[in-house]
Amino acid sequence: MRVFVTGASGHIGSLVTAELVENGHEVFGLARSDASAERVAALGGTPVRASLADPERIAEAAAAADGVVHLAFIHDFANFAESVAAERAVIEAIADALDGSGKPFLPASGTMMLAYSPHEGIGTEDMRGDPSLTPNPRTGIENYVLDLTERGIRSAPLRFSPTVHGPTDLHGFIPVLIDVARANGYAGYVGDGDNRWPAVHNLDAAHLIVRGLEKAPGGMPLHAVGDEGIPFREIAEAIGRGAGVPTKSLTQEEASASMGFIGGFAAVDNATSSAKTQEVLDWKPTHPGLLEDLAEGFYFTR
């Protein structure tokens, strides 16, 4: 299979590229810099020089592929609306390129979409986020992707856990939380900290994406979830132990003021199941859970 991957040199994308190449697939990876292009080539892929600001070039690469994995995003939270607008333009360009082809299209999304939907209990693949309830405009983009089956595209949003962890996780939420804990002198959580966050090891997430290209049905989100729901207090306690700082209960206002952008949703309850994803894709998480990785200590030695 000829696969076009955006974000191919990144945290998750590099693992996806390596596994695709190892399994005999031909990978074309979006690269916006010389360093990214060198990384894609070193992994066995072919660099496609462009950026997310060039949806026409991305559409050309998508049209020439047998499947598309879209992992890149402009992580500029100071200009988040502009980042989302660029994301929408790229998604629509890829959709136009794949229109009526029956090809798989797996763009990045997140389980947090379900935290703002009118449901109780654990989130499942059958649920959708409600754009009218969430402050995250990417929810509407995910719903657009789910509806692309009506245009003959095998679309399956990749709902990543908020914590995609592992030794190669250098810039995700866990490194950010560790930096915040060190700067504050404590690892914070909101209230009693019983709200739950799911997590997944990055190698399990990469394997899910490869399986999704091969087997995912159109219109079904894929849940990259290993740990269904870890109380946020336990995550803070593990970070406190590793960073050598105490834990501290905060009000929502204190969390928003002291934990950076993560403080705004640190109290969200986001327990999520991947049972249907595991059954449909014949996929099962096999790598260490988040608390195990935090106990290993590698997050605290860099």
Buried (B, 14 or more C-beta within 10 A) or exposed (E): BEBBBBBBBBBBBBBBBBBBBEEEBBBBBBBBEEEBBEBBBEBBBBBBBBBBEBBEBBBBBBBEBBBBBBBBBBEEEEEBEEBBEBBBBBBBBBBEBBEEBEBBBBBBBBBBBBBBBEBEEBBBBEBBBBBEEBEBBBBBBBBBBBEBBEBBBBBBBBBBBBBBBBEBBEEBBBBBBBEBBBEBEBBBBBBEBEBBBBBBBBBBBBBBBBBBBEBBBBBBBBBBBBBBBBBBBBBBBBBBBBBEBEBBBBEEEBBBEBBBEBBEBBBBBBBBBBEBBBEBBEBEBEBBBBBEBBEEEEBBEE
